[in-house]
Amino acid sequence: MGSNRIRFITTRVAMLWPLALGAPGFSAASAAGGETLFSRTHGDPGPGPQEAVVVYLVRHAEKADDGTNDPPLAIAGQIRVQTLRVLLDDVDLTHVHTTDWKRTRDTARPFAEKAAVELAFYDPRELGTLAAEIRATPGRHLVAGHSNTTPQLVAALGGEPLDPIDELEYDRLYILVIQPGGTTVTTVLRFGEPYVEGRDFGLRAEPPPRRAPSGPQGARR
């Protein structure tokens, strides 16, 4: 098991990285220049598909504080989804996965519509099952999840989840490339503006009140 750091020129160039990793003869050592972003190779080679599986994982965008247990996206969340759509515009997604909550459905739906695929719903309590399904299905997957389930799924896919996602953190994008043989390369990017409490100009979600968890076990904010 080894690791290496990879340098990118721009975030846009970084989005082409998964395609490069799947190209014959490409080496991570050939990347050069620009701001360093996290990337790490992890996992032991083993049986797997004959082409790379690329997975984009995000937490749902900012949600509205409407007093319910299942709020939709706030205006700020809708803006963030549009930012992500621009970032992933050149990605030809083949599968879009989401939990069955308004905030995750609202995050994932524009990508499913653009790709002309149905939303694939998954149980946040069965991340191991979802990980096995994704690993066995070559293509480019987008997964909309929650602050706790997203890093857990990254780990289940053999990637590096890094630190837990903060309650007010909405701008983390994981890109996992699961290469033939099972090796997983993890890249972490930031997109859109970070949440800044007190500077939301009425657009961003209010900090959620502390209350007992509800809804399906395994899904968190």
Secondary structure, DSSP 4 states (H G I P E B T S, - for coil): -----EE-S-HHHHHTHHHHHTSTT--GGG--SS-EE-EEEE----S--SS-EEEEEEE---B---SSSS--B-HHHHHHHHHHHHHTTT----EEEE-SSHHHHHHHHHHHHHHT--EEE--TT-HHHHHHHHHTS-EEEEEEE-TTHHHHHHHHTT----SPPPTT---EEEEEEE-TTS-EEEEEEE-SPPP-TT--TTTSPPPPPP----SSTT---
